[in-house]
């Protein structure tokens, strides 16, 4: 069973399933496991020091012969160094998040790296296409971490109408039904982050996996709106403190309080004062299992849903 699209061709992969490049969460082990299963794994650079990220890339190369990617978090202060290192390492593909990657596009493309920007709006998608993006990931506000304003349901069809390059849907997708829905909207691939947090190969602290497994439908909140960088997280003590500061527009205090808190959660397992970035789909994540099982289930169930829809319409 395969879902072949322009995305599988572009990235030279079997299934159009992209694992979101979550900072301090999507390490080489997880990314290689997703790539080995026929999707494409993406290492999250986040604010990681350049040397550590280089080690992660080299580790991934030892764990898989298949294409993998790196997510460039454009708000990081040493992003110029990171981009140069990714070019030197000849990473097959990059996704970009939290900003406009225009400045880096030419250098990445010259190195024959596939560039797939994550965008929250039609205007940015068009701009990215015009400067050479190979595909676009449209991320709805159901997603975890830094988000835009629009939902996946309204963003994806508008992107599909606005650009010629393939569109990949992200935000709120956790199972085969979500994959089928994304395809119904015109997407040619999907990106999932939260579901892969509970992959066996995901190296985050087990206490965080437990929080994702426990999450119910209304357990995420958006914090930091006053900073201009809204972030969706699972509710906890830190989220409540930031929401309080948000109400008072205390932007600098929010930034000071938030610093280092993602690593504190994902690496140290601090469920109270760590930043538990996760999407609304956390409520749909029910077990810890190998990444390959997740990839194969998504493809099989999407296929079943798509076939079921056509036969239901014939009845
Ligand atoms: O990048 C993400 N998700 C992230 S990045 C991150 S680390 C972080 N920590 C604290 C504050 C901010 C970031 C955690 N999660 N997803 C992709 C994504 N990109 N979602 C939305 C955007 C986006 C937003 C604005 C992309 C471009 C953009 O452009 C603004 C502009 O410059 O035009």
py3Dmol code that shows the C-alpha trace and the ligand (Angstrom):
import py3Dmol

protein = """\
ATOM      1  CA  UNK A   1       0.000   0.000   0.000  1.00  0.00           C
ATOM      2  CA  UNK A   2       1.482   3.343  -0.979  1.00  0.00           C
ATOM      3  CA  UNK A   3       0.295   6.902  -1.277  1.00  0.00           C
ATOM      4  CA  UNK A   4       2.458   8.164  -4.142  1.00  0.00           C
ATOM      5  CA  UNK A   5       2.469  11.911  -4.732  1.00  0.00           C
ATOM      6  CA  UNK A   6       4.807  14.625  -5.954  1.00  0.00           C
ATOM      7  CA  UNK A   7       6.133  14.728  -2.376  1.00  0.00           C
ATOM      8  CA  UNK A   8       7.306  11.101  -2.407  1.00  0.00           C
ATOM      9  CA  UNK A   9       9.013  11.769  -5.761  1.00  0.00           C
ATOM     10  CA  UNK A  10      10.578  15.057  -4.684  1.00  0.00           C
ATOM     11  CA  UNK A  11      12.040  13.641  -1.479  1.00  0.00           C
ATOM     12  CA  UNK A  12      12.751  10.153  -2.850  1.00  0.00           C
ATOM     13  CA  UNK A  13      10.730   8.447  -0.106  1.00  0.00           C
ATOM     14  CA  UNK A  14       8.145   5.669  -0.027  1.00  0.00           C
ATOM     15  CA  UNK A  15       5.365   7.325   2.006  1.00  0.00           C
ATOM     16  CA  UNK A  16       4.449  11.042   2.106  1.00  0.00           C
ATOM     17  CA  UNK A  17       4.765  11.092   5.899  1.00  0.00           C
ATOM     18  CA  UNK A  18       7.060  13.741   7.385  1.00  0.00           C
ATOM     19  CA  UNK A  19       8.005  13.713  11.042  1.00  0.00           C
ATOM     20  CA  UNK A  20       7.922  17.241  12.457  1.00  0.00           C
ATOM     21  CA  UNK A  21      11.353  18.614  13.383  1.00  0.00           C
ATOM     22  CA  UNK A  22      10.652  19.291  17.040  1.00  0.00           C
ATOM     23  CA  UNK A  23      13.421  21.034  19.000  1.00  0.00           C
ATOM     24  CA  UNK A  24      15.005  18.953  21.825  1.00  0.00           C
ATOM     25  CA  UNK A  25      12.580  16.170  20.828  1.00  0.00           C
ATOM     26  CA  UNK A  26      13.242  15.032  17.271  1.00  0.00           C
ATOM     27  CA  UNK A  27      16.758  13.649  17.618  1.00  0.00           C
ATOM     28  CA  UNK A  28      18.747  11.502  15.183  1.00  0.00           C
ATOM     29  CA  UNK A  29      17.322   8.254  16.629  1.00  0.00           C
ATOM     30  CA  UNK A  30      13.692   9.210  15.962  1.00  0.00           C
ATOM     31  CA  UNK A  31      14.415  10.790  12.591  1.00  0.00           C
ATOM     32  CA  UNK A  32      16.370   7.792  11.329  1.00  0.00           C
ATOM     33  CA  UNK A  33      13.600   5.435  12.488  1.00  0.00           C
ATOM     34  CA  UNK A  34      10.976   7.389  10.530  1.00  0.00           C
ATOM     35  CA  UNK A  35      13.203   7.484   7.436  1.00  0.00           C
ATOM     36  CA  UNK A  36      13.923   3.762   7.734  1.00  0.00           C
ATOM     37  CA  UNK A  37      10.150   3.161   7.805  1.00  0.00           C
ATOM     38  CA  UNK A  38       9.769   4.906   4.429  1.00  0.00           C
ATOM     39  CA  UNK A  39       8.672   8.361   5.623  1.00  0.00           C
ATOM     40  CA  UNK A  40      11.153  11.158   6.258  1.00  0.00           C
ATOM     41  CA  UNK A  41      12.524  12.012   9.677  1.00  0.00           C
ATOM     42  CA  UNK A  42      13.541  15.570  10.506  1.00  0.00           C
ATOM     43  CA  UNK A  43      16.007  16.500  13.246  1.00  0.00           C
ATOM     44  CA  UNK A  44      14.898  19.572  15.194  1.00  0.00           C
ATOM     45  CA  UNK A  45      17.677  22.168  15.388  1.00  0.00           C
ATOM     46  CA  UNK A  46      15.837  24.582  17.674  1.00  0.00           C
ATOM     47  CA  UNK A  47      18.438  26.515  19.674  1.00  0.00           C
ATOM     48  CA  UNK A  48      20.884  23.588  19.640  1.00  0.00           C
ATOM     49  CA  UNK A  49      24.577  24.568  19.455  1.00  0.00           C
ATOM     50  CA  UNK A  50      26.033  24.028  15.970  1.00  0.00           C
ATOM     51  CA  UNK A  51      28.499  21.311  17.083  1.00  0.00           C
ATOM     52  CA  UNK A  52      25.789  19.282  18.796  1.00  0.00           C
ATOM     53  CA  UNK A  53      23.552  19.507  15.729  1.00  0.00           C
ATOM     54  CA  UNK A  54      26.452  18.388  13.514  1.00  0.00           C
ATOM     55  CA  UNK A  55      26.891  15.338  15.755  1.00  0.00           C
ATOM     56  CA  UNK A  56      23.176  14.612  15.434  1.00  0.00           C
ATOM     57  CA  UNK A  57      23.359  14.813  11.637  1.00  0.00           C
ATOM     58  CA  UNK A  58      26.378  12.493  11.558  1.00  0.00           C
ATOM     59  CA  UNK A  59      24.628  10.063  13.909  1.00  0.00           C
ATOM     60  CA  UNK A  60      21.564  10.024  11.642  1.00  0.00           C
ATOM     61  CA  UNK A  61      23.821   9.209   8.675  1.00  0.00           C
ATOM     62  CA  UNK A  62      25.060   6.124  10.550  1.00  0.00           C
ATOM     63  CA  UNK A  63      21.496   5.034  11.435  1.00  0.00           C
ATOM     64  CA  UNK A  64      19.876   5.328   8.007  1.00  0.00           C
ATOM     65  CA  UNK A  65      20.836   5.248   4.334  1.00  0.00           C
ATOM     66  CA  UNK A  66      17.605   6.978   3.441  1.00  0.00           C
ATOM     67  CA  UNK A  67      16.914  10.716   3.092  1.00  0.00           C
ATOM     68  CA  UNK A  68      16.333  12.701   6.275  1.00  0.00           C
ATOM     69  CA  UNK A  69      15.959  16.378   7.068  1.00  0.00           C
ATOM     70  CA  UNK A  70      16.785  19.130   9.548  1.00  0.00           C
ATOM     71  CA  UNK A  71      14.329  21.745  10.758  1.00  0.00           C
ATOM     72  CA  UNK A  72      15.937  25.181  10.905  1.00  0.00           C
ATOM     73  CA  UNK A  73      14.398  27.312  13.650  1.00  0.00           C
ATOM     74  CA  UNK A  74      14.905  30.761  12.193  1.00  0.00           C
ATOM     75  CA  UNK A  75      14.620  32.653  15.489  1.00  0.00           C
ATOM     76  CA  UNK A  76      17.820  31.130  16.839  1.00  0.00           C
ATOM     77  CA  UNK A  77      20.632  33.713  17.119  1.00  0.00           C
ATOM     78  CA  UNK A  78      23.315  31.504  15.492  1.00  0.00           C
ATOM     79  CA  UNK A  79      21.133  30.529  12.521  1.00  0.00           C
ATOM     80  CA  UNK A  80      23.771  31.681   9.970  1.00  0.00           C
ATOM     81  CA  UNK A  81      26.292  29.159  11.370  1.00  0.00           C
ATOM     82  CA  UNK A  82      23.675  26.420  11.487  1.00  0.00           C
ATOM     83  CA  UNK A  83      22.724  26.929   7.835  1.00  0.00           C
ATOM     84  CA  UNK A  84      26.373  26.856   6.726  1.00  0.00           C
ATOM     85  CA  UNK A  85      26.968  23.622   8.664  1.00  0.00           C
ATOM     86  CA  UNK A  86      23.833  22.006   7.170  1.00  0.00           C
ATOM     87  CA  UNK A  87      25.116  22.959   3.703  1.00  0.00           C
ATOM     88  CA  UNK A  88      28.577  21.542   4.484  1.00  0.00           C
ATOM     89  CA  UNK A  89      27.001  18.295   5.720  1.00  0.00           C
ATOM     90  CA  UNK A  90      24.902  17.993   2.534  1.00  0.00           C
ATOM     91  CA  UNK A  91      21.709  17.229   4.460  1.00  0.00           C
ATOM     92  CA  UNK A  92      19.156  16.010   1.868  1.00  0.00           C
ATOM     93  CA  UNK A  93      16.303  18.283   2.958  1.00  0.00           C
ATOM     94  CA  UNK A  94      15.502  21.150   5.310  1.00  0.00           C
ATOM     95  CA  UNK A  95      12.251  22.452   6.667  1.00  0.00           C
ATOM     96  CA  UNK A  96      12.194  25.946   8.135  1.00  0.00           C
ATOM     97  CA  UNK A  97      10.050  27.340  10.923  1.00  0.00           C
ATOM     98  CA  UNK A  98       9.233  30.506  12.845  1.00  0.00           C
ATOM     99  CA  UNK A  99      10.266  32.945  10.126  1.00  0.00           C
ATOM    100  CA  UNK A 100      11.141  33.743   6.541  1.00  0.00           C
ATOM    101  CA  UNK A 101      14.065  31.660   5.175  1.00  0.00           C
ATOM    102  CA  UNK A 102      14.529  33.906   2.108  1.00  0.00           C
ATOM    103  CA  UNK A 103      18.088  34.884   3.012  1.00  0.00           C
ATOM    104  CA  UNK A 104      19.222  31.242   2.996  1.00  0.00           C
ATOM    105  CA  UNK A 105      17.288  29.908   0.028  1.00  0.00           C
ATOM    106  CA  UNK A 106      19.946  30.423  -2.689  1.00  0.00           C
ATOM    107  CA  UNK A 107      22.759  28.823  -0.651  1.00  0.00           C
ATOM    108  CA  UNK A 108      20.668  25.803   0.280  1.00  0.00           C
ATOM    109  CA  UNK A 109      19.431  25.264  -3.273  1.00  0.00           C
ATOM    110  CA  UNK A 110      22.955  25.613  -4.667  1.00  0.00           C
ATOM    111  CA  UNK A 111      23.971  22.734  -2.383  1.00  0.00           C
ATOM    112  CA  UNK A 112      21.135  20.681  -3.909  1.00  0.00           C
ATOM    113  CA  UNK A 113      19.225  20.625  -0.616  1.00  0.00           C
ATOM    114  CA  UNK A 114      15.450  20.380  -0.900  1.00  0.00           C
ATOM    115  CA  UNK A 115      13.918  23.355   0.918  1.00  0.00           C
ATOM    116  CA  UNK A 116      10.454  23.031   2.403  1.00  0.00           C
ATOM    117  CA  UNK A 117       9.386  26.111   4.407  1.00  0.00           C
ATOM    118  CA  UNK A 118       6.678  25.806   7.048  1.00  0.00           C
ATOM    119  CA  UNK A 119       4.184  28.625   6.622  1.00  0.00           C
ATOM    120  CA  UNK A 120       1.087  29.801   8.490  1.00  0.00           C
ATOM    121  CA  UNK A 121      -0.382  31.928   5.660  1.00  0.00           C
ATOM    122  CA  UNK A 122      -1.040  32.155   1.917  1.00  0.00           C
ATOM    123  CA  UNK A 123       1.063  35.301   1.456  1.00  0.00           C
ATOM    124  CA  UNK A 124       4.195  33.671   2.870  1.00  0.00           C
ATOM    125  CA  UNK A 125       3.597  30.506   0.824  1.00  0.00           C
ATOM    126  CA  UNK A 126       3.494  32.534  -2.400  1.00  0.00           C
ATOM    127  CA  UNK A 127       6.675  34.367  -1.439  1.00  0.00           C
ATOM    128  CA  UNK A 128       8.425  31.074  -0.667  1.00  0.00           C
ATOM    129  CA  UNK A 129       7.358  29.571  -3.979  1.00  0.00           C
ATOM    130  CA  UNK A 130       8.614  32.630  -5.859  1.00  0.00           C
ATOM    131  CA  UNK A 131      12.107  32.267  -4.359  1.00  0.00           C
ATOM    132  CA  UNK A 132      12.394  28.561  -5.112  1.00  0.00           C
ATOM    133  CA  UNK A 133      10.787  26.485  -2.352  1.00  0.00           C
ATOM    134  CA  UNK A 134      10.469  22.860  -3.480  1.00  0.00           C
ATOM    135  CA  UNK A 135       7.258  22.297  -1.509  1.00  0.00           C
ATOM    136  CA  UNK A 136       5.372  24.097   1.257  1.00  0.00           C
ATOM    137  CA  UNK A 137       4.266  22.814   4.636  1.00  0.00           C
ATOM    138  CA  UNK A 138       1.079  24.563   5.754  1.00  0.00           C
ATOM    139  CA  UNK A 139       0.804  24.370   9.525  1.00  0.00           C
ATOM    140  CA  UNK A 140      -2.518  25.030  11.223  1.00  0.00           C
ATOM    141  CA  UNK A 141      -2.871  26.393  14.746  1.00  0.00           C
ATOM    142  CA  UNK A 142      -3.832  22.958  16.074  1.00  0.00           C
ATOM    143  CA  UNK A 143      -0.085  22.235  16.015  1.00  0.00           C
ATOM    144  CA  UNK A 144       2.226  22.351  19.005  1.00  0.00           C
ATOM    145  CA  UNK A 145       4.950  24.915  19.575  1.00  0.00           C
ATOM    146  CA  UNK A 146       5.082  28.188  17.662  1.00  0.00           C
ATOM    147  CA  UNK A 147       1.892  28.626  15.636  1.00  0.00           C
ATOM    148  CA  UNK A 148       0.014  30.959  13.299  1.00  0.00           C
ATOM    149  CA  UNK A 149      -3.658  31.988  13.392  1.00  0.00           C
ATOM    150  CA  UNK A 150      -5.401  29.741  10.852  1.00  0.00           C
ATOM    151  CA  UNK A 151      -6.650  26.199  11.254  1.00  0.00           C
ATOM    152  CA  UNK A 152      -5.396  23.385   9.044  1.00  0.00           C
ATOM    153  CA  UNK A 153      -8.906  22.977   7.581  1.00  0.00           C
ATOM    154  CA  UNK A 154      -8.963  26.484   6.095  1.00  0.00           C
ATOM    155  CA  UNK A 155      -5.243  26.954   5.437  1.00  0.00           C
ATOM    156  CA  UNK A 156      -4.551  23.887   3.295  1.00  0.00           C
ATOM    157  CA  UNK A 157      -7.147  24.340   0.517  1.00  0.00           C
ATOM    158  CA  UNK A 158      -6.153  28.012   0.185  1.00  0.00           C
ATOM    159  CA  UNK A 159      -2.485  27.069  -0.127  1.00  0.00           C
ATOM    160  CA  UNK A 160      -3.311  24.394  -2.696  1.00  0.00           C
ATOM    161  CA  UNK A 161      -5.134  27.038  -4.766  1.00  0.00           C
ATOM    162  CA  UNK A 162      -2.361  29.616  -4.355  1.00  0.00           C
ATOM    163  CA  UNK A 163       0.817  27.691  -5.230  1.00  0.00           C
ATOM    164  CA  UNK A 164       1.929  25.203  -7.870  1.00  0.00           C
ATOM    165  CA  UNK A 165       4.427  23.338  -5.696  1.00  0.00           C
ATOM    166  CA  UNK A 166       3.147  20.448  -3.568  1.00  0.00           C
ATOM    167  CA  UNK A 167       1.508  21.320  -0.240  1.00  0.00           C
ATOM    168  CA  UNK A 168       2.077  19.260   2.897  1.00  0.00           C
ATOM    169  CA  UNK A 169      -0.465  19.560   5.722  1.00  0.00           C
ATOM    170  CA  UNK A 170       0.505  19.886   9.389  1.00  0.00           C
ATOM    171  CA  UNK A 171      -1.366  20.625  12.591  1.00  0.00           C
ATOM    172  CA  UNK A 172      -3.970  18.376  14.178  1.00  0.00           C
ATOM    173  CA  UNK A 173      -3.132  15.224  12.225  1.00  0.00           C
ATOM    174  CA  UNK A 174      -2.561  12.131  14.358  1.00  0.00           C
ATOM    175  CA  UNK A 175      -4.089   9.165  12.551  1.00  0.00           C
ATOM    176  CA  UNK A 176      -5.122   7.777   9.167  1.00  0.00           C
ATOM    177  CA  UNK A 177      -8.368   9.744   9.218  1.00  0.00           C
ATOM    178  CA  UNK A 178      -6.396  12.967   9.501  1.00  0.00           C
ATOM    179  CA  UNK A 179      -4.090  11.900   6.679  1.00  0.00           C
ATOM    180  CA  UNK A 180      -7.101  11.126   4.450  1.00  0.00           C
ATOM    181  CA  UNK A 181      -8.683  14.476   5.389  1.00  0.00           C
ATOM    182  CA  UNK A 182      -5.483  16.311   4.452  1.00  0.00           C
ATOM    183  CA  UNK A 183      -5.474  14.548   1.075  1.00  0.00           C
ATOM    184  CA  UNK A 184      -9.152  15.484   0.601  1.00  0.00           C
ATOM    185  CA  UNK A 185      -8.095  19.133   1.062  1.00  0.00           C
ATOM    186  CA  UNK A 186      -5.510  18.757  -1.696  1.00  0.00           C
ATOM    187  CA  UNK A 187      -2.375  18.097   0.335  1.00  0.00           C
ATOM    188  CA  UNK A 188       0.171  15.670  -1.119  1.00  0.00           C
ATOM    189  CA  UNK A 189       1.837  14.865   2.154  1.00  0.00           C
ATOM    190  CA  UNK A 190       1.425  15.257   5.894  1.00  0.00           C
ATOM    191  CA  UNK A 191       3.701  16.293   8.736  1.00  0.00           C
ATOM    192  CA  UNK A 192       3.067  14.958  12.239  1.00  0.00           C
ATOM    193  CA  UNK A 193       4.955  15.997  15.344  1.00  0.00           C
ATOM    194  CA  UNK A 194       2.956  15.169  18.464  1.00  0.00           C
ATOM    195  CA  UNK A 195       2.177  11.576  17.440  1.00  0.00           C
ATOM    196  CA  UNK A 196       5.887  10.897  17.021  1.00  0.00           C
ATOM    197  CA  UNK A 197       6.640  12.212  20.529  1.00  0.00           C
ATOM    198  CA  UNK A 198       5.333   8.858  21.722  1.00  0.00           C
ATOM    199  CA  UNK A 199       7.401   6.763  19.320  1.00  0.00           C
ATOM    200  CA  UNK A 200       9.665   4.299  21.122  1.00  0.00           C
ATOM    201  CA  UNK A 201      12.693   5.838  19.392  1.00  0.00           C
ATOM    202  CA  UNK A 202      11.826   9.352  20.571  1.00  0.00           C
ATOM    203  CA  UNK A 203      14.422  10.115  23.245  1.00  0.00           C
ATOM    204  CA  UNK A 204      12.414  12.663  25.269  1.00  0.00           C
ATOM    205  CA  UNK A 205      12.010  12.026  28.989  1.00  0.00           C
ATOM    206  CA  UNK A 206       9.408   9.307  29.709  1.00  0.00           C
ATOM    207  CA  UNK A 207       7.511  11.698  32.019  1.00  0.00           C
ATOM    208  CA  UNK A 208       6.724  13.885  28.997  1.00  0.00           C
ATOM    209  CA  UNK A 209       5.459  10.934  26.956  1.00  0.00           C
ATOM    210  CA  UNK A 210       3.187  10.173  29.913  1.00  0.00           C
ATOM    211  CA  UNK A 211       1.791  13.740  29.819  1.00  0.00           C
ATOM    212  CA  UNK A 212       1.035  13.398  26.098  1.00  0.00           C
ATOM    213  CA  UNK A 213      -0.658  10.018  26.645  1.00  0.00           C
ATOM    214  CA  UNK A 214      -2.771  11.509  29.479  1.00  0.00           C
ATOM    215  CA  UNK A 215      -3.817  14.622  27.546  1.00  0.00           C
ATOM    216  CA  UNK A 216      -7.494  15.157  26.807  1.00  0.00           C
ATOM    217  CA  UNK A 217      -9.200  17.330  24.195  1.00  0.00           C
ATOM    218  CA  UNK A 218      -8.866  20.697  25.986  1.00  0.00           C
ATOM    219  CA  UNK A 219      -5.521  20.181  27.671  1.00  0.00           C
ATOM    220  CA  UNK A 220      -3.433  22.477  25.430  1.00  0.00           C
ATOM    221  CA  UNK A 221      -3.339  26.274  25.629  1.00  0.00           C
ATOM    222  CA  UNK A 222      -1.692  29.013  23.573  1.00  0.00           C
ATOM    223  CA  UNK A 223       0.745  31.070  25.622  1.00  0.00           C
ATOM    224  CA  UNK A 224       2.873  34.099  24.772  1.00  0.00           C
ATOM    225  CA  UNK A 225       0.437  35.839  22.416  1.00  0.00           C
ATOM    226  CA  UNK A 226       1.618  39.202  23.793  1.00  0.00           C
ATOM    227  CA  UNK A 227       5.178  38.455  22.620  1.00  0.00           C
ATOM    228  CA  UNK A 228       4.165  38.019  18.973  1.00  0.00           C
ATOM    229  CA  UNK A 229       5.352  34.403  19.149  1.00  0.00           C
ATOM    230  CA  UNK A 230       2.367  32.384  20.364  1.00  0.00           C
ATOM    231  CA  UNK A 231       3.224  28.854  21.486  1.00  0.00           C
ATOM    232  CA  UNK A 232       0.849  25.911  22.042  1.00  0.00           C
ATOM    233  CA  UNK A 233       1.706  23.775  25.069  1.00  0.00           C
ATOM    234  CA  UNK A 234       0.107  21.278  27.406  1.00  0.00           C
ATOM    235  CA  UNK A 235      -1.264  23.165  30.436  1.00  0.00           C
ATOM    236  CA  UNK A 236       1.016  23.133  33.474  1.00  0.00           C
ATOM    237  CA  UNK A 237       2.386  25.477  36.123  1.00  0.00           C
ATOM    238  CA  UNK A 238       4.702  27.274  33.660  1.00  0.00           C
ATOM    239  CA  UNK A 239       1.844  27.765  31.166  1.00  0.00           C
ATOM    240  CA  UNK A 240      -0.328  29.309  33.901  1.00  0.00           C
ATOM    241  CA  UNK A 241       2.471  31.683  34.929  1.00  0.00           C
ATOM    242  CA  UNK A 242       3.032  32.777  31.323  1.00  0.00           C
ATOM    243  CA  UNK A 243      -0.707  33.276  30.757  1.00  0.00           C
ATOM    244  CA  UNK A 244      -0.806  35.559  33.799  1.00  0.00           C
ATOM    245  CA  UNK A 245       2.115  37.621  32.412  1.00  0.00           C
ATOM    246  CA  UNK A 246       0.396  37.631  28.996  1.00  0.00           C
ATOM    247  CA  UNK A 247      -2.638  39.339  30.522  1.00  0.00           C
ATOM    248  CA  UNK A 248      -0.335  42.098  31.808  1.00  0.00           C
ATOM    249  CA  UNK A 249       1.642  42.300  28.516  1.00  0.00           C
ATOM    250  CA  UNK A 250       4.899  41.620  30.365  1.00  0.00           C
ATOM    251  CA  UNK A 251       6.779  40.557  27.248  1.00  0.00           C
ATOM    252  CA  UNK A 252      10.324  40.685  28.633  1.00  0.00           C
ATOM    253  CA  UNK A 253       9.331  38.699  31.714  1.00  0.00           C
ATOM    254  CA  UNK A 254       7.692  36.048  29.531  1.00  0.00           C
ATOM    255  CA  UNK A 255      10.835  35.751  27.419  1.00  0.00           C
ATOM    256  CA  UNK A 256      13.026  35.472  30.538  1.00  0.00           C
ATOM    257  CA  UNK A 257      10.716  32.905  32.134  1.00  0.00           C
ATOM    258  CA  UNK A 258      10.482  30.835  28.931  1.00  0.00           C
ATOM    259  CA  UNK A 259      14.223  30.628  28.226  1.00  0.00           C
ATOM    260  CA  UNK A 260      15.583  27.073  28.361  1.00  0.00           C
ATOM    261  CA  UNK A 261      12.236  25.616  29.397  1.00  0.00           C
ATOM    262  CA  UNK A 262      11.739  23.398  26.345  1.00  0.00           C
ATOM    263  CA  UNK A 263      14.957  21.499  27.030  1.00  0.00           C
ATOM    264  CA  UNK A 264      14.021  21.391  30.734  1.00  0.00           C
ATOM    265  CA  UNK A 265      10.831  19.566  29.767  1.00  0.00           C
ATOM    266  CA  UNK A 266      12.011  17.290  26.996  1.00  0.00           C
ATOM    267  CA  UNK A 267      15.463  16.342  28.326  1.00  0.00           C
ATOM    268  CA  UNK A 268      15.021  16.660  32.133  1.00  0.00           C
ATOM    269  CA  UNK A 269      11.347  15.675  32.341  1.00  0.00           C
ATOM    270  CA  UNK A 270      10.226  18.673  34.405  1.00  0.00           C
ATOM    271  CA  UNK A 271       6.467  18.446  33.869  1.00  0.00           C
ATOM    272  CA  UNK A 272       5.664  21.491  36.049  1.00  0.00           C
ATOM    273  CA  UNK A 273       8.180  24.142  34.986  1.00  0.00           C
ATOM    274  CA  UNK A 274       9.177  22.761  31.567  1.00  0.00           C
ATOM    275  CA  UNK A 275       7.571  23.985  28.329  1.00  0.00           C
ATOM    276  CA  UNK A 276       5.390  21.049  27.246  1.00  0.00           C
ATOM    277  CA  UNK A 277       5.060  21.978  23.561  1.00  0.00           C
ATOM    278  CA  UNK A 278       2.508  19.643  21.961  1.00  0.00           C
ATOM    279  CA  UNK A 279      -0.410  19.942  19.576  1.00  0.00           C
ATOM    280  CA  UNK A 280      -4.143  19.493  20.141  1.00  0.00           C
ATOM    281  CA  UNK A 281      -3.764  16.007  18.684  1.00  0.00           C
ATOM    282  CA  UNK A 282      -2.050  14.938  21.941  1.00  0.00           C
ATOM    283  CA  UNK A 283      -5.527  13.794  22.988  1.00  0.00           C
ATOM    284  CA  UNK A 284      -5.445  11.264  20.119  1.00  0.00           C
ATOM    285  CA  UNK A 285      -2.089   9.741  21.053  1.00  0.00           C
ATOM    286  CA  UNK A 286      -2.821   6.598  23.031  1.00  0.00           C
ATOM    287  CA  UNK A 287       0.274   4.412  23.117  1.00  0.00           C
ATOM    288  CA  UNK A 288       4.035   4.208  22.861  1.00  0.00           C
ATOM    289  CA  UNK A 289       5.070   2.179  19.825  1.00  0.00           C
ATOM    290  CA  UNK A 290       7.846   1.932  17.236  1.00  0.00           C
ATOM    291  CA  UNK A 291       7.996   4.791  14.719  1.00  0.00           C
ATOM    292  CA  UNK A 292       7.674   2.257  11.898  1.00  0.00           C
ATOM    293  CA  UNK A 293       4.326   1.070  13.309  1.00  0.00           C
ATOM    294  CA  UNK A 294       3.089   4.678  13.328  1.00  0.00           C
ATOM    295  CA  UNK A 295       4.141   5.262   9.710  1.00  0.00           C
ATOM    296  CA  UNK A 296       2.633   1.991   8.505  1.00  0.00           C
ATOM    297  CA  UNK A 297      -0.618   2.499  10.441  1.00  0.00           C
ATOM    298  CA  UNK A 298      -1.048   6.021   9.034  1.00  0.00           C
ATOM    299  CA  UNK A 299      -0.636   4.785   5.457  1.00  0.00           C
ATOM    300  CA  UNK A 300      -2.852   1.710   5.903  1.00  0.00           C
ATOM    301  CA  UNK A 301      -5.667   3.569   7.680  1.00  0.00           C
ATOM    302  CA  UNK A 302      -5.588   6.536   5.281  1.00  0.00           C
ATOM    303  CA  UNK A 303      -5.874   4.107   2.390  1.00  0.00           C
ATOM    304  CA  UNK A 304      -8.854   2.378   4.063  1.00  0.00           C
ATOM    305  CA  UNK A 305     -10.603   5.715   4.705  1.00  0.00           C
ATOM    306  CA  UNK A 306     -10.030   6.963   1.151  1.00  0.00           C
ATOM    307  CA  UNK A 307     -11.373   3.718  -0.368  1.00  0.00           C
ATOM    308  CA  UNK A 308     -14.284   3.690   2.122  1.00  0.00           C
ATOM    309  CA  UNK A 309     -15.307   7.222   1.151  1.00  0.00           C
ATOM    310  CA  UNK A 310     -15.579   6.370  -2.532  1.00  0.00           C
ATOM    311  CA  UNK A 311     -17.565   3.179  -1.926  1.00  0.00           C
ATOM    312  CA  UNK A 312     -19.885   4.963   0.567  1.00  0.00           C
ATOM    313  CA  UNK A 313     -20.678   7.512  -2.133  1.00  0.00           C
ATOM    314  CA  UNK A 314     -21.507   4.692  -4.593  1.00  0.00           C
ATOM    315  CA  UNK A 315     -23.990   3.063  -2.183  1.00  0.00           C
TER     316      UNK A 315
END
"""
ligand_1 = """\
33
LIG
O 8.432 26.592 13.995
C 7.458 25.955 14.320
N 7.253 25.544 15.575
C 8.080 25.813 16.621
S 9.516 26.685 16.584
C 9.696 26.500 18.215
S 11.014 27.179 19.118
C 10.317 28.634 19.662
N 10.301 28.825 20.965
C 9.779 29.953 21.466
C 9.232 30.928 20.666
C 9.211 30.718 19.339
C 9.756 29.552 18.816
C 8.687 25.780 18.715
N 7.804 25.402 17.820
N 6.505 25.635 13.428
C 6.561 26.110 12.089
C 5.893 27.410 12.013
N 6.416 28.428 11.439
N 4.688 27.719 12.530
C 4.460 29.025 12.210
C 5.564 29.477 11.525
C 5.844 30.745 10.963
C 5.421 31.926 11.560
C 5.744 33.157 10.981
C 6.595 30.802 9.789
C 6.900 31.987 9.228
C 6.465 33.161 9.815
O 6.823 34.276 9.152
C 6.771 35.523 9.721
C 7.525 36.398 8.759
O 8.703 36.624 9.025
O 6.931 36.750 7.732
"""
view = py3Dmol.view(width=600, height=400)
view.addModel(protein, "pdb")
view.setStyle({"model": 0}, {"cartoon": {"style": "trace"}})
view.addModel(ligand_1, "xyz")
view.setStyle({"model": 1}, {"stick": {}})
view.zoomTo()
view.show()
